[in-house]
């Protein structure tokens, strides 16, 4: 014998297991948890079993369970005892461990072909979301439920995804392949997801490397040799109960780079070179090279070189700059399966400026300028200096004021006196 009915409950809620088709002539109704041939009676309309007060009989036939627990989940059998025949009804109770408020207000969830309608669909869709449609459908089909009941329950579980498909692109682990992801979860049964490019069916194209589909996500893996900048791929979703076919697109792009102006570093100081990806689909891998003459020598972090990447920005920090080894141009390399781009970032390393030396040089130059001017004056008018020097010698102790008179003015003075 199999299960005649499946009933859903929630932890902490109440449930009523009906003993259907009970005859009015029945003298006793006995409930078993499990196979009546293997387990003792759980509850009887004639004898009270007090171990668990959460169980009680309603109308001397139906079993009421309050404050449901996960342990209450299982198979129940009610048996009516007549004078000559014993009639049994088997119920499977499923207990959800998450909240499902609408179940509490429904004393008898629809579990038979006659119990359809909007309310039944809502209840079973909530159950689908709690248990998962795959697990629930497997449970219903694996138990010995009458085909009419099982088919009806499964039909109530059918539901299309509510949101729209989402598409995105990623690089494979090797970085050489492009993976296109299309996800449309939340429906039962799983939707059909189909990738195409410019009206061409990818699955029928000879250059598709692999195609992977699992659950609600469809993945196309493409060889990078067949990709091009700004090529557009479209994923179309379809479902058995949804007329519309929503779609999403992915446009793949080569990386685009920008950097800061050329940097200058003084010997012994630190400097940071910055490289920024402004556009790339899928995301690009960033690396630094010393210069174009050594393209295979990628700079590895360590020692005097520090490399930090945050999002689409990579920073190369050079510590203790050396004029002999660190000056020149560096290459910022960005690569994704679509292609690669390179950008030169140049660095100039200078000796630090000696401030004391500069000040000393200015003082020396000033003295030289004064001496030069003095020399020129002495060269063209030596008498001026001789008179000034003799006057200073005569009046050094008298405190008189010395007045310097030009020789030409002196001759004119003598003439006037005569």
Backbone torsions as a table, in degrees:
resi	resn	phi	psi	omega
1	UNK	NA	145.8	-179.6
2	UNK	-109.5	-159.6	-179.5
3	UNK	-95.0	134.1	-179.7
4	UNK	-91.1	-20.6	-171.8
5	UNK	-155.8	144.2	174.8
6	UNK	-118.5	128.2	-178.0
7	UNK	-124.0	140.2	-178.5
8	UNK	-111.1	138.1	176.3
9	UNK	-136.4	174.7	-179.8
10	UNK	-127.5	150.4	179.4
11	UNK	-60.3	130.2	-179.2
12	UNK	89.5	-11.3	-179.1
13	UNK	-93.1	-173.1	179.2
14	UNK	-117.0	152.4	179.7
15	UNK	-143.2	148.7	178.3
16	UNK	-122.1	115.3	177.6
17	UNK	-95.4	114.4	-176.2
18	UNK	-83.7	138.2	170.9
19	UNK	-97.0	92.3	-169.6
20	UNK	-73.5	154.1	176.0
21	UNK	58.4	35.7	177.6
22	UNK	-74.1	131.4	179.3
23	UNK	-77.0	143.6	176.8
24	UNK	-65.7	-18.3	-178.8
25	UNK	-88.5	-0.1	-178.3
26	UNK	-65.0	133.3	180.0
27	UNK	-89.3	-19.9	-178.4
28	UNK	-159.8	144.1	174.0
29	UNK	-122.1	126.0	-178.3
30	UNK	-120.2	134.3	177.9
31	UNK	-107.4	137.9	176.9
32	UNK	-122.2	142.4	170.7
33	UNK	-103.0	99.1	-174.0
34	UNK	112.8	-165.2	-178.3
35	UNK	-73.6	124.3	179.6
36	UNK	-58.1	-22.9	-179.3
37	UNK	-80.0	-14.7	-174.5
38	UNK	-117.7	-19.5	-175.6
39	UNK	-122.0	149.6	178.1
40	UNK	-73.1	165.2	179.1
41	UNK	-61.2	143.6	177.3
42	UNK	-91.6	-42.1	-178.4
43	UNK	-154.2	148.2	-178.9
44	UNK	-138.5	145.7	177.8
45	UNK	-71.7	-15.2	-178.2
46	UNK	-101.3	-34.5	-177.4
47	UNK	-122.2	135.2	179.4
48	UNK	-90.1	132.4	177.2
49	UNK	-111.0	107.3	-169.8
50	UNK	-85.0	-1.5	-173.0
51	UNK	-57.6	-33.9	-177.8
52	UNK	-132.1	109.3	-175.6
53	UNK	-74.8	-3.7	178.1
54	UNK	-73.3	-15.1	-178.8
55	UNK	-97.8	139.3	176.0
56	UNK	-155.8	162.7	178.4
57	UNK	-103.0	141.5	176.6
58	UNK	-115.7	127.4	-178.1
59	UNK	57.1	29.7	177.5
60	UNK	58.0	21.9	-179.1
61	UNK	-143.9	-46.4	-175.6
62	UNK	-86.9	143.7	-178.3
63	UNK	-97.0	122.3	177.8
64	UNK	-103.7	131.2	177.8
65	UNK	-122.4	123.3	179.2
66	UNK	-106.3	159.1	179.3
67	UNK	49.1	60.9	-175.6
68	UNK	-56.1	143.5	175.4
69	UNK	-122.2	161.3	178.2
70	UNK	-62.2	-32.4	180.0
71	UNK	-65.9	-18.0	-179.3
72	UNK	-74.8	-13.4	-178.3
73	UNK	-65.5	138.4	178.7
74	UNK	153.9	-165.2	-178.5
75	UNK	-98.0	137.1	178.1
76	UNK	-125.5	145.2	179.1
77	UNK	-132.4	129.3	173.2
78	UNK	-107.7	140.2	-179.6
79	UNK	-130.3	125.5	175.9
80	UNK	-95.4	137.8	-177.4
81	UNK	-105.3	115.8	176.5
82	UNK	-108.8	179.5	-179.1
83	UNK	-66.3	-34.7	-174.6
84	UNK	-124.7	-20.7	-175.8
85	UNK	-130.8	155.5	174.4
86	UNK	-118.9	119.0	-180.0
87	UNK	-104.6	133.5	-178.7
88	UNK	-119.7	148.6	174.7
89	UNK	-135.2	127.2	-173.5
90	UNK	-107.7	131.1	-177.7
91	UNK	-126.9	133.4	173.4
92	UNK	-104.1	124.0	-179.3
93	UNK	-103.7	124.4	174.3
94	UNK	-110.2	129.9	-177.3
95	UNK	-113.9	118.6	178.1
96	UNK	-83.1	139.8	-179.4
97	UNK	-89.7	-2.7	177.8
98	UNK	-111.7	164.4	-176.3
99	UNK	-71.0	139.4	174.3
100	UNK	-144.9	81.0	-169.1
101	UNK	-56.8	-34.4	-175.0
102	UNK	-67.7	-21.7	179.8
103	UNK	-69.1	-33.9	-175.4
104	UNK	-62.7	-31.9	-178.6
105	UNK	-87.7	-0.9	-179.6
106	UNK	-108.1	103.1	-176.0
107	UNK	-65.9	-24.9	-178.5
108	UNK	-145.0	92.9	178.8
109	UNK	-57.9	146.4	-178.9
110	UNK	-69.0	121.1	-177.4
111	UNK	-134.6	17.4	178.8
112	UNK	-135.8	164.5	-179.7
113	UNK	-57.8	-22.2	-178.8
114	UNK	-87.9	-5.3	-175.3
115	UNK	-108.5	61.2	178.9
116	UNK	-99.0	-168.5	179.4
117	UNK	116.2	173.9	-176.9
118	UNK	-62.1	-41.9	-179.4
119	UNK	-60.3	-42.1	179.2
120	UNK	-63.3	-40.2	179.5
121	UNK	-64.9	-41.3	179.3
122	UNK	-61.7	-45.3	-178.6
123	UNK	-62.5	-45.2	-176.4
124	UNK	-73.5	-29.7	175.9
125	UNK	-70.2	-34.7	173.8
126	UNK	-65.2	-39.9	178.0
127	UNK	-63.7	-38.2	178.5
128	UNK	-61.3	-40.9	-178.5
129	UNK	-71.0	-29.6	-179.6
130	UNK	-77.1	-45.9	-175.1
131	UNK	-91.0	-26.5	-169.9
132	UNK	93.5	128.7	-174.5
133	UNK	-61.7	-39.0	-178.4
134	UNK	-63.3	-46.5	-178.8
135	UNK	-65.0	-40.9	-177.5
136	UNK	-69.3	-43.8	180.0
137	UNK	-65.7	-37.3	176.9
138	UNK	-63.9	-40.3	179.4
139	UNK	-63.6	-42.9	-177.1
140	UNK	-68.9	-37.7	-177.7
141	UNK	-79.6	-24.4	-179.0
142	UNK	-81.9	-22.8	178.2
143	UNK	-85.8	161.5	-176.5
144	UNK	-87.7	63.0	176.1
145	UNK	-88.3	143.0	175.2
146	UNK	-53.3	140.7	-174.8
147	UNK	-56.8	-37.9	-178.3
148	UNK	-64.8	-38.9	178.9
149	UNK	-70.4	-45.9	-178.3
150	UNK	-61.7	-45.4	179.8
151	UNK	-62.2	-39.6	-179.8
152	UNK	-66.1	-42.5	179.2
153	UNK	-63.6	-44.4	-179.8
154	UNK	-64.5	-35.3	178.3
155	UNK	-65.4	-32.1	177.4
156	UNK	-72.1	-21.3	-179.8
157	UNK	-81.9	-18.3	-177.5
158	UNK	-65.0	126.5	-176.8
159	UNK	-158.6	131.0	179.3
160	UNK	-77.2	158.6	174.1
161	UNK	-59.7	142.8	-176.0
162	UNK	-84.7	-36.9	-178.4
163	UNK	-87.6	-175.3	178.1
164	UNK	-97.1	157.7	177.7
165	UNK	-61.9	151.2	176.7
166	UNK	-121.2	135.9	-177.9
167	UNK	-120.8	146.4	172.4
168	UNK	-159.0	164.5	-178.3
169	UNK	-121.7	144.5	177.3
170	UNK	-139.9	159.5	173.1
171	UNK	-88.4	147.6	175.5
172	UNK	-70.0	172.4	-178.0
173	UNK	-61.5	-31.5	178.3
174	UNK	-79.3	-17.2	-178.5
175	UNK	83.0	-2.5	-176.8
176	UNK	-98.9	-13.5	-176.9
177	UNK	-115.1	150.6	176.2
178	UNK	-103.6	129.7	177.1
179	UNK	-113.2	122.2	177.5
180	UNK	-101.3	123.1	-178.5
181	UNK	-108.0	136.1	173.9
182	UNK	-132.7	121.1	-175.3
183	UNK	-126.3	132.7	177.5
184	UNK	-143.6	75.5	-174.1
185	UNK	-85.8	172.9	171.8
186	UNK	97.5	1.5	-178.4
187	UNK	-110.7	163.9	173.4
188	UNK	-142.8	129.3	-7.5
189	UNK	-68.8	179.7	-178.0
190	UNK	-60.8	144.0	178.7
191	UNK	-74.9	169.2	173.3
192	UNK	-99.9	124.4	-178.7
193	UNK	-115.4	132.4	-172.0
194	UNK	-134.5	124.6	177.8
195	UNK	-94.1	142.3	172.4
196	UNK	-148.2	159.9	-178.9
197	UNK	-134.2	117.2	178.7
198	UNK	50.1	44.9	178.0
199	UNK	79.7	0.6	-179.6
200	UNK	-99.4	137.5	179.8
201	UNK	-79.0	114.0	-177.5
202	UNK	-63.4	-36.5	-175.6
203	UNK	-69.6	-20.3	178.3
204	UNK	-102.6	8.0	-179.1
205	UNK	-93.0	140.9	-175.2
206	UNK	-73.2	-17.5	-176.2
207	UNK	-96.1	9.4	172.4
208	UNK	-77.2	124.3	-176.6
209	UNK	-77.6	-48.5	-179.5
210	UNK	-153.5	159.4	178.4
211	UNK	-138.1	123.2	-176.4
212	UNK	-124.7	131.4	178.0
213	UNK	-133.9	128.7	178.1
214	UNK	-146.0	133.5	177.2
215	UNK	55.1	-125.2	-177.0
216	UNK	-99.3	15.1	-177.5
217	UNK	-125.0	134.6	178.0
218	UNK	-117.0	131.6	-175.5
219	UNK	-122.0	131.0	172.1
220	UNK	-112.9	131.6	178.3
221	UNK	-111.8	121.5	-173.2
222	UNK	-119.5	146.0	177.4
223	UNK	-74.2	135.4	-176.9
224	UNK	-65.2	-22.3	-178.7
225	UNK	-68.7	-14.3	-179.3
226	UNK	-108.9	13.7	-178.5
227	UNK	-99.7	157.6	-179.9
228	UNK	-144.2	153.1	-179.9
229	UNK	-61.5	132.4	178.0
230	UNK	65.2	25.9	172.2
231	UNK	-77.1	138.7	-174.2
232	UNK	-109.7	131.8	175.5
233	UNK	-116.5	142.9	-177.0
234	UNK	-124.8	135.9	174.4
235	UNK	-111.9	126.0	-179.4
236	UNK	-112.1	130.2	178.9
237	UNK	-106.6	146.3	176.4
238	UNK	-142.7	152.1	-179.4
239	UNK	-141.9	151.6	-172.9
240	UNK	-62.7	-27.0	-177.4
241	UNK	-113.2	16.4	-178.8
242	UNK	-125.4	121.4	-178.1
243	UNK	-73.2	-38.4	-179.0
244	UNK	-70.4	154.4	175.8
245	UNK	-123.8	84.4	-178.9
246	UNK	-66.1	154.9	-176.6
247	UNK	-140.7	161.2	173.0
248	UNK	-140.7	157.6	-175.1
249	UNK	-128.6	156.8	174.1
250	UNK	-133.1	127.4	175.4
251	UNK	-108.8	116.3	-177.9
252	UNK	-85.0	146.8	-174.1
253	UNK	-141.8	146.1	170.4
254	UNK	-68.3	153.0	176.1
255	UNK	-68.2	145.5	171.5
256	UNK	-120.6	138.6	-173.0
257	UNK	-123.8	153.4	170.0
258	UNK	-148.0	153.1	-179.2
259	UNK	-139.0	173.6	176.7
260	UNK	-81.4	166.6	178.9
261	UNK	-59.1	163.7	178.2
262	UNK	-52.5	142.6	-175.2
263	UNK	-104.6	155.5	176.0
264	UNK	-124.3	136.9	180.0
265	UNK	-133.2	133.8	174.1
266	UNK	-85.1	147.3	-178.0
267	UNK	-54.7	128.5	179.8
268	UNK	93.3	-13.1	179.3
269	UNK	-91.7	178.6	176.3
270	UNK	-109.6	151.4	178.0
271	UNK	-144.6	149.1	-179.7
272	UNK	-122.9	126.1	176.1
273	UNK	-100.5	135.6	-174.6
274	UNK	-118.8	138.0	176.8
275	UNK	-133.6	133.2	-173.8
276	UNK	-128.3	132.6	174.5
277	UNK	-89.5	119.6	-179.4
278	UNK	-93.8	-18.7	-178.7
279	UNK	-160.9	133.2	176.8
280	UNK	-173.8	127.2	174.9
281	UNK	-139.5	113.0	0.1
282	UNK	-74.4	-178.6	-177.4
283	UNK	-58.9	143.6	-176.5
284	UNK	-93.1	152.4	172.0
285	UNK	-92.3	128.8	-177.5
286	UNK	-103.3	139.3	176.2
287	UNK	-148.4	164.4	-178.7
288	UNK	-120.5	137.4	174.9
289	UNK	-119.9	154.7	-176.6
290	UNK	-67.3	-52.6	174.7
291	UNK	-164.7	178.0	-173.9
292	UNK	-71.9	-19.3	-179.7
293	UNK	-74.2	-18.0	178.5
294	UNK	-129.2	66.9	-171.3
295	UNK	-67.2	-19.9	-176.7
296	UNK	-90.3	-8.2	-176.3
297	UNK	-94.4	87.5	179.0
298	UNK	-77.1	135.9	-179.2
299	UNK	-72.6	126.4	178.2
300	UNK	-102.9	139.9	179.1
301	UNK	-64.9	139.8	-179.2
302	UNK	142.9	155.4	-178.7
303	UNK	66.6	-125.9	-179.6
304	UNK	-84.4	-4.4	-176.1
305	UNK	-108.8	126.4	175.9
306	UNK	-121.0	132.4	178.9
307	UNK	-123.0	125.5	179.3
308	UNK	-130.8	134.8	178.8
309	UNK	-126.1	128.6	176.2
310	UNK	-125.7	107.6	-178.4
311	UNK	64.4	-120.7	-177.1
312	UNK	-99.4	15.6	-178.5
313	UNK	-119.6	130.2	176.7
314	UNK	-118.9	137.2	-178.6
315	UNK	-125.1	127.4	176.3
316	UNK	-107.0	117.1	179.3
317	UNK	-106.1	126.7	177.6
318	UNK	-108.5	121.0	-179.3
319	UNK	-97.7	146.2	176.8
320	UNK	54.4	64.7	-175.5
321	UNK	-54.2	139.6	177.6
322	UNK	-119.5	130.6	-179.7
323	UNK	-70.3	-25.9	-176.8
324	UNK	-79.6	-31.7	-171.4
325	UNK	-119.2	-21.8	-170.0
326	UNK	-101.3	-17.1	-179.3
327	UNK	-69.5	151.7	178.5
328	UNK	124.1	-162.1	-176.7
329	UNK	-106.6	143.1	174.7
330	UNK	-112.1	155.9	-178.3
331	UNK	-113.4	122.9	171.5
332	UNK	-94.1	122.0	-175.1
333	UNK	-114.5	126.4	176.7
334	UNK	-120.4	128.2	-175.4
335	UNK	-139.6	136.4	168.8
336	UNK	-136.9	176.7	-176.9
337	UNK	-59.9	-19.9	179.9
338	UNK	-75.6	-33.1	-179.2
339	UNK	163.9	-167.9	-179.4
340	UNK	-136.1	155.7	175.4
341	UNK	-133.0	147.5	178.3
342	UNK	-128.5	147.4	-178.1
343	UNK	-139.3	132.3	179.3
344	UNK	-85.4	134.1	174.6
345	UNK	-125.4	112.9	-171.5
346	UNK	-97.8	148.3	-177.6
347	UNK	-132.7	132.4	175.1
348	UNK	-111.2	128.0	179.3
349	UNK	-108.8	126.1	-177.3
350	UNK	-122.5	157.4	172.4
351	UNK	-73.7	144.0	179.5
352	UNK	-66.6	148.8	-178.3
353	UNK	-79.3	133.1	178.5
354	UNK	-91.1	105.2	-176.0
355	UNK	-66.7	-41.8	-179.0
356	UNK	-62.4	-42.2	179.1
357	UNK	-63.6	-39.6	179.7
358	UNK	-63.4	-44.3	179.6
359	UNK	-62.8	-44.1	178.5
360	UNK	-60.6	-41.6	179.2
361	UNK	-63.0	-39.7	178.7
362	UNK	-63.3	-42.3	179.8
363	UNK	-63.7	-44.7	179.9
364	UNK	-61.8	-43.7	179.0
365	UNK	-63.0	-37.2	178.1
366	UNK	-64.2	-44.8	178.2
367	UNK	-62.2	-41.5	178.2
368	UNK	-61.8	-37.9	178.9
369	UNK	-65.0	-42.4	179.3
370	UNK	-63.5	-45.3	179.7
371	UNK	-63.4	-37.6	178.8
372	UNK	-62.9	-46.5	179.1
373	UNK	-61.8	-42.5	179.3
374	UNK	-62.6	-42.2	179.0
375	UNK	-61.8	-41.4	179.1
376	UNK	-62.5	-43.1	-179.5
377	UNK	-63.1	-44.7	179.9
378	UNK	-64.2	-34.1	-178.0
379	UNK	-67.3	-42.2	-176.8
380	UNK	-87.8	-21.3	-178.1
381	UNK	-145.7	76.6	-176.4
382	UNK	-72.1	-28.6	-178.7
383	UNK	-63.0	-31.9	-179.1
384	UNK	-59.9	-44.9	-179.4
385	UNK	-69.5	-36.7	-178.7
386	UNK	-66.1	-44.8	178.8
387	UNK	-64.7	-41.3	-179.7
388	UNK	-63.7	-39.2	-178.3
389	UNK	-69.8	-40.5	178.9
390	UNK	-67.6	-37.5	178.3
391	UNK	-65.6	-37.9	178.3
392	UNK	-66.0	-37.2	-179.6
393	UNK	-67.0	-40.6	-179.1
394	UNK	-69.1	-37.8	-173.2
395	UNK	-104.7	17.6	-176.3
396	UNK	-63.8	-31.6	-176.1
397	UNK	-103.7	-11.6	-176.0
398	UNK	-86.2	-20.5	-179.1
399	UNK	77.8	8.3	179.2
400	UNK	-67.5	159.7	178.7
401	UNK	-87.0	129.0	179.6
402	UNK	-91.0	127.9	177.8
403	UNK	-115.2	123.4	179.4
404	UNK	-92.0	127.3	-177.9
405	UNK	-120.8	136.2	179.9
406	UNK	-67.6	150.1	-176.2
407	UNK	-62.7	-37.9	179.7
408	UNK	-64.9	-41.9	177.0
409	UNK	-64.0	-32.6	-179.7
410	UNK	-66.8	-43.2	178.1
411	UNK	-62.1	-40.1	179.8
412	UNK	-63.8	-37.2	179.1
413	UNK	-64.0	-42.4	179.4
414	UNK	-63.1	-38.8	179.1
415	UNK	-63.9	-38.5	-179.5
416	UNK	-69.5	-33.8	-179.7
417	UNK	-68.5	-36.8	178.1
418	UNK	-68.5	NA	NA
